[in-house]
Amino acid sequence: MENIDLYSFYKYFHLVFMTTWMAGLFYLPRLFVYHSKAKLESREYETFIIMEKKLLRFIMNPSMIFTWIFGFLLVVHQEIYTEVWFKIKFIFVVLISIFHMYCARVRKMFELKKNISKENFFRWINEIPTIIFLVIIYLVIFKPFN
């Protein structure tokens, strides 16, 4: 462990947690697509509630928190907070965090049996994290505007 510098340590954990967070953000809206088709009082409906709750609580929420923590440590370590590409990336990370919170709200609405959105709506919002993810990765790899 002596040979690992702080930058590599922060980057490793940032990437690990970002990957698990994104996996959840890709999967949860897809679960909503199928959940919205399940009959309200069915066992299938209740199974989706359990799956969505566990995905959010045990994978997505901790992953989002640790992505932010290690991302912050990377930014401070590299002193990149004034770079234009980073400022734009930060905006998109905030947007994907808001989407995460929106998904948590949708999950709660399913649990309360108050969801009013249909399958097609969830199919469309399922694309949001992919688009934001592609923008963030582009900004990190190519660092435009600098």
C-alpha positions, -999 to 999 in steps of 0.1 A, spaced: 0 0 0 30 23 4 34 26 -34 -2 39 -38 -3 77 -39 -34 96 -27 -45 105 -62 -46 69 -73 -64 59 -40 -90 86 -44 -95 79 -81 -98 42 -76 -126 46 -50 -143 74 -70 -145 51 -100 -157 21 -81 -185 39 -63 -194 59 -95 -197 26 -113 -220 10 -87 -240 42 -85 -245 44 -123 -255 7 -124 -282 15 -99 -293 46 -119 -295 25 -151 -314 -3 -133 -339 14 -110 -359 33 -138 -360 0 -157 -376 -16 -126 -401 12 -126 -411 2 -162 -420 -33 -151 -434 -22 -117 -458 2 -134 -473 -28 -154 -478 -49 -122 -513 -51 -107 -515 -30 -75 -524 -58 -51 -502 -85 -66 -473 -103 -51 -453 -91 -81 -460 -54 -71 -448 -61 -36 -416 -78 -49 -408 -47 -69 -412 -26 -38 -386 -47 -20 -362 -48 -49 -363 -11 -54 -360 -3 -17 -330 -25 -13 -313 -13 -45 -317 23 -34 -308 19 3 -279 -6 1 -263 2 -33 -273 35 -48 -274 58 -17 -240 47 -3 -225 47 -38 -237 82 -44 -224 95 -11 -190 79 -16 -188 90 -52 -192 126 -40 -167 121 -11 -140 107 -33 -148 131 -61 -144 160 -37 -111 146 -25 -99 143 -61 -108 179 -69 -91 192 -38 -60 170 -44 -57 181 -80 -69 217 -74 -90 217 -105 -120 236 -91 -114 266 -114 -112 246 -147 -141 252 -170 -146 215 -179 -148 206 -142 -174 233 -135 -196 219 -163 -190 184 -151 -201 195 -116 -233 208 -130 -240 175 -146 -231 156 -114 -256 178 -95 -282 170 -122 -277 132 -119 -279 136 -81 -312 153 -85 -323 125 -108 -313 100 -81 -335 119 -56 -363 119 -81 -360 81 -84 -362 78 -46 -394 98 -47 -409 77 -74 -399 46 -54 -417 60 -24 -448 67 -45 -449 31 -57 -446 19 -21 -475 42 -11 -494 29 -41 -497 64 -54 -477 61 -86 -496 77 -115 -469 74 -142 -472 48 -169 -447 24 -185 -439 47 -215 -430 76 -191 -405 53 -173 -390 41 -206 -383 77 -215 -368 87 -182 -347 56 -182 -325 74 -208 -317 104 -186 -289 88 -166 -273 75 -198 -272 109 -214 -258 126 -183 -233 98 -179 -220 102 -215 -216 140 -210 -197 135 -177 -173 109 -192 -168 131 -222 -159 161 -200 -135 140 -179 -117 123 -208 -114 153 -232 -114 182 -208 -128 207 -234 -129 245 -229 -94 246 -213 
